[in-house]
Amino acid sequence: MSDHDQHDHPHPPAAQDSGSQALAEALRSSFTIVKIAMAALVIIILAAGFFQVKPGEKAVILRFGKPLGEGQNMLLGPGKPHWSYPYPIDEVIRIPIAERQTVTSSVGWYAMTHAEEVAFETLGTEPAATRPSLDPANDGYVITADRNIIHARATVTYHIEDPLAAIFNFAAGTNQEFNLAGISNALQNAANNALVATAARFSVDDILTRDRAGFQAAVEQHIIDMVEREHLGVSIDLGQVQVWSEAPRQLADIFKLVTDARLNRDKLMSEALGDQSRILSQADAQAVSITNAAETARLNYVSSVQSDAAAFTQLLPQYEHDPRLYAQLELAGAMPQILTNAEKIYLPQRADGKARELRLMLNREPPGPRSTAGP
């Protein structure tokens, strides 16, 4: 049959109706499947929007980059499920407020390999010097107040205290994770600045030996002040800043000699101070003893003088009544005591140059008893 004949004789209506009906049924089935798939997709998307905040975390929902809520109401805590639209409409930022983070200064310390770094952090073992002198291109250092070079390093341990300040000031969240790079960089810069500025105020002897604790406390306080001034939203507790300070490894032997000499000097000074204390204690004891003896002698002498004065006061009326008689009576009473053991008596010359006469007053011999028998 030719093409002309086919056009002249079209298909019968029954065949066209069955084909259209099959096509309509297929379309209806396809639309039904698409509706079910779209509904399932919507359900999956809505279900995927639910999330939980873990213990020790806070979360913030950003909708097109703007936080939902005001003030502290922005923060979502653990305990109940939360919901957000899928990314990129909403973005969930999680902040680990209970987790402690650590950052280490990047200036002031000599270059170390990864193995040396691990050994130093775990065991405190410092690698030996491999070069005869300092390499300024690789080795860090700080300059002290007396223009000496030392190595210094600070490790800061911190935790998030103000999540909102941490998010919107220095840390940007991406892909539902909190990025600590901004805060870590800010704290590292603060540690670097604190080491350089504090070392410039301390002498090398104070940093390495005499006042290591004071140097560490000053570095720690400098970091805390910068954190508060910049509103980083983190908290650094006292004692959470570890500071190491060492002399250049190439000069370790020289510094050891200086340290030994200083220790010997301190030992001699301690012994001298001990002797000084002992001698002063003995002198104080002797001074107290002499003072006490002098005080006792003074009291005795004053008491004796007061006693003599009282006796003279009592004898004064007798003397005033008859001075000559009083003098003779006192002389007569004193002579027996004066002449008891005297072998010679020397008489002084008279003032007028005349010879002094010595007269002895002898009593008569007492008469004996008379006899009754006659002469």
C-alpha positions in Angstrom: 0.0 0.0 0.0 1.3 3.4 -0.9 1.7 6.4 1.3 -1.1 8.1 -0.5 -3.4 5.3 0.3 -2.4 5.4 4.0 -3.3 9.1 4.2 -6.5 8.4 2.5 -7.4 5.7 5.0 -6.6 6.9 8.7 -6.5 4.7 11.8 -9.8 3.8 13.3 -11.1 5.8 16.4 -10.9 2.8 18.7 -7.2 2.5 18.3 -6.6 6.2 19.0 -8.7 6.1 22.2 -6.8 3.2 23.7 -3.4 4.9 23.0 -4.5 8.1 24.6 -5.9 6.3 27.6 -2.6 4.4 28.1 -0.7 7.7 27.8 -2.9 9.4 30.3 -2.6 6.5 32.8 1.2 6.6 32.4 1.2 10.4 33.1 -1.0 10.0 36.1 1.3 7.4 37.5 4.3 9.5 36.9 2.7 12.5 38.5 1.8 10.4 41.5 5.3 9.1 41.9 6.7 12.7 41.6 4.3 13.9 44.3 5.3 11.1 46.6 8.9 11.8 46.0 8.5 15.5 46.5 6.6 14.9 49.8 9.3 12.5 50.9 11.9 15.0 50.0 10.1 17.8 52.0 9.8 15.4 55.0 13.5 14.5 54.8 14.4 18.2 54.6 12.2 19.1 57.5 13.5 16.2 59.5 17.1 17.0 58.7 16.5 20.5 60.2 16.3 19.0 63.7 19.5 19.0 65.7 20.7 18.6 69.3 23.2 20.7 71.2 25.7 18.6 73.0 26.6 19.1 76.7 29.4 21.6 77.0 28.2 23.4 73.9 26.2 26.4 72.9 24.7 27.0 69.4 23.5 30.0 67.4 21.3 29.9 64.2 22.3 32.3 61.5 19.6 33.0 58.9 21.2 34.4 55.8 24.1 35.4 58.1 21.9 37.2 60.7 21.5 35.6 64.1 18.1 34.6 65.3 17.0 36.2 68.6 18.4 39.0 70.7 21.2 39.0 73.3 21.4 35.8 75.3 18.3 34.5 73.6 20.5 33.8 70.6 22.2 31.0 72.4 20.7 27.5 72.3 21.6 25.1 75.0 21.5 21.3 75.4 18.5 19.4 76.7 15.9 19.7 73.9 15.9 19.4 70.1 16.1 22.5 67.9 15.2 23.1 64.3 16.6 25.2 61.5 16.2 25.5 57.7 18.8 23.7 55.6 22.0 25.5 54.5 22.3 28.0 52.9 19.2 29.5 54.4 20.2 28.7 58.0 23.6 28.0 59.4 24.1 26.4 62.9 27.2 27.6 64.7 28.3 25.3 67.6 30.6 26.8 70.3 32.5 24.4 72.6 32.3 26.5 75.8 33.6 23.7 78.2 36.5 22.5 76.0 39.9 23.9 76.9 42.0 25.1 74.0 45.8 25.7 73.9 47.8 28.1 71.8 51.6 28.6 71.8 53.6 31.7 71.0 55.3 31.9 67.7 58.2 34.2 68.5 61.1 34.0 70.9 61.9 30.3 70.7 64.5 28.5 68.7 63.6 26.3 65.7 62.7 22.7 66.4 61.7 19.7 64.3 58.4 17.9 64.9 60.1 15.1 66.9 62.0 17.7 69.0 58.7 19.6 69.6 57.0 16.4 70.8 59.9 15.6 73.1 59.9 19.1 74.5 56.2 19.2 75.2 55.9 15.7 76.7 59.3 15.3 78.5 60.6 18.9 78.7 63.7 17.7 76.8 65.5 20.5 75.0 67.4 19.6 71.8 71.2 20.2 71.8 72.6 23.0 69.7 73.5 21.9 66.2 75.0 25.2 65.0 77.8 27.2 66.6 75.8 30.4 66.7 72.3 31.7 66.6 70.5 31.6 63.3 68.3 34.7 63.2 66.5 33.5 60.1 65.1 30.4 61.9 65.7 30.9 65.7 63.4 33.2 67.6 64.6 35.3 70.5 63.7 38.3 72.7 65.9 41.1 74.0 66.1 41.8 77.7 66.2 45.2 79.5 70.0 44.9 79.8 70.3 44.1 76.0 70.9 40.4 76.3 69.4 37.7 74.0 67.3 34.9 75.5 64.8 32.4 74.2 61.2 32.7 75.6 58.0 30.8 74.9 54.5 31.0 76.3 51.6 28.4 76.1 48.1 29.8 76.9 45.2 27.5 77.9 41.8 29.1 77.6 38.1 28.4 77.2 35.2 30.2 75.6 33.4 32.4 78.2 31.3 34.8 76.1 30.2 32.8 73.0 28.6 35.8 71.3 31.7 37.9 71.5 33.8 35.0 70.3 31.5 34.4 67.3 30.9 38.0 66.1 34.3 39.5 67.0 36.9 37.0 66.0 35.6 33.6 65.0 33.6 32.9 61.9 31.4 29.8 61.6 31.3 27.8 58.4 29.5 24.5 57.6 28.0 24.3 61.1 31.4 24.3 62.8 32.9 26.9 65.1 36.2 28.2 63.7 38.7 28.9 66.4 41.3 30.3 64.0 40.5 33.9 64.7 40.6 33.6 68.5 43.7 31.4 68.3 45.5 34.0 66.2 44.5 36.8 68.5 45.7 34.9 71.5 48.9 34.0 69.8 49.5 37.6 68.9 48.8 38.5 72.5 51.3 36.0 73.8 54.0 37.2 71.3 53.4 40.8 72.3 53.5 39.9 76.0 56.9 38.0 75.7 58.6 40.8 73.8 57.2 43.6 75.9 57.8 41.9 79.3 61.3 40.7 78.4 62.2 44.3 77.6 61.4 45.3 81.3 63.4 42.5 83.0 67.2 41.9 83.1 68.6 38.6 81.9 69.5 37.5 85.5 66.0 38.2 86.7 64.4 36.2 83.9 66.7 33.2 84.1 67.4 33.0 87.8 66.5 35.6 90.3 62.8 36.4 89.4 61.6 33.7 87.0 58.2 33.6 88.8 57.9 37.4 88.5 58.6 37.2 84.8 56.0 34.6 84.2 53.4 36.5 86.3 54.1 39.6 84.3 53.7 37.8 81.0 50.5 36.2 82.1 49.0 39.5 83.3 50.0 41.2 80.0 48.1 38.5 78.1 45.0 38.7 80.4 44.9 42.5 80.0 45.1 42.3 76.2 42.3 39.7 76.1 40.0 41.9 78.2 40.9 45.0 76.2 40.1 43.3 72.9 36.9 41.6 74.1 37.9 38.2 72.7 35.2 36.4 74.7 37.6 33.9 76.3 38.7 33.3 79.8 42.3 32.7 80.9 42.5 31.5 84.5 45.5 32.3 86.6 48.2 29.7 86.3 47.0 28.7 82.8 50.0 30.5 81.1 53.2 28.5 81.1 56.3 30.5 80.2 59.7 28.9 79.5 62.9 31.1 79.3 66.3 29.8 78.5 69.7 31.2 77.6 70.9 30.6 74.0 72.0 26.9 73.7 75.4 28.0 72.3 76.1 29.9 75.6 74.8 27.3 78.0 78.2 26.5 79.4 79.0 30.2 80.0 75.7 30.8 81.7 76.3 27.7 83.8 79.6 29.2 85.1 77.8 32.5 85.8 75.0 30.6 87.7 77.6 28.6 89.7 79.4 31.8 90.6 76.1 33.4 91.7 75.2 30.4 93.8 78.6 30.5 95.4 78.2 34.2 96.1 74.8 33.6 97.5 76.2 30.8 99.8 79.0 33.1 101.1 76.5 35.9 101.6 74.2 33.6 103.5 77.1 32.4 105.7 78.1 36.0 106.3 74.6 37.0 107.2 74.5 34.0 109.6 77.7 35.2 111.3 76.3 38.7 111.4 73.1 37.5 113.0 75.0 35.4 115.6 77.4 38.2 116.5 74.6 40.7 116.8 72.7 38.3 119.0 75.7 37.8 121.3 76.3 41.6 121.4 72.6 42.2 122.2 72.8 39.6 125.0 76.0 41.2 126.4 74.4 44.7 126.1 71.4 43.5 128.0 73.6 41.8 130.7 75.7 45.0 131.1 72.6 47.2 131.2 71.0 45.0 133.8 74.1 45.0 136.0 74.4 48.8 135.7 70.7 49.1 136.6 71.2 46.9 139.6 74.3 48.9 140.7 72.4 52.1 140.3 69.5 50.9 142.4 71.9 49.7 145.1 73.8 52.9 145.1 70.7 55.0 145.2 69.3 52.9 148.0 72.6 53.3 150.0 72.6 57.0 149.4 69.0 57.2 150.5 69.8 55.1 153.6 72.8 57.4 154.5 70.7 60.5 153.9 68.1 59.1 156.2 70.7 58.3 158.9 72.3 61.8 158.6 68.9 63.4 158.8 68.2 61.6 162.0 71.6 62.6 163.5 71.4 66.2 162.3 69.5 67.5 165.4 72.2 66.0 167.7 75.0 67.7 165.7 73.2 71.0 165.7 72.7 70.8 169.5 76.5 70.5 170.2 78.7 70.0 167.2 81.9 69.7 169.2 80.6 67.1 171.6 79.0 65.2 168.7 82.3 65.1 166.9 84.2 63.9 170.0 81.6 61.2 170.6 81.8 60.0 167.0 85.6 60.1 167.1 85.7 58.1 170.3 83.4 55.5 168.9 85.4 55.2 165.6 88.9 55.1 167.1 88.7 51.6 168.5 87.8 50.3 165.1 90.5 52.4 163.4 93.3 51.4 165.8 92.4 47.7 166.2 95.1 46.4 163.8 97.2 49.6 163.5 101.0 49.2 164.1 102.0 52.8 163.5 100.1 56.0 163.7 101.1 59.0 161.6 99.9 62.4 162.6 99.6 65.1 159.9 101.3 68.4 160.3 99.4 71.4 161.5 98.4 74.1 159.1 100.4 76.7 161.1 103.6 74.6 161.0 103.7 74.0 164.8 104.4 70.6 166.2 101.3 68.5 166.9 101.0 67.2 170.4 99.7 63.8 171.1 98.0 63.3 174.4 96.9 60.0 175.7 94.1 59.9 178.1 94.7 57.0 180.5 92.4 56.1 183.2 93.8 55.4 186.7 94.3 51.9 187.7 91.3 50.9 189.6 92.0 50.3 193.3 92.2 46.8 194.5 90.1 45.4 197.4 91.3 46.3 200.9 92.5 43.5 203.2 90.9 43.0 206.6 94.1 41.7 208.2 95.8 45.0 208.7 98.6 46.7 206.8 
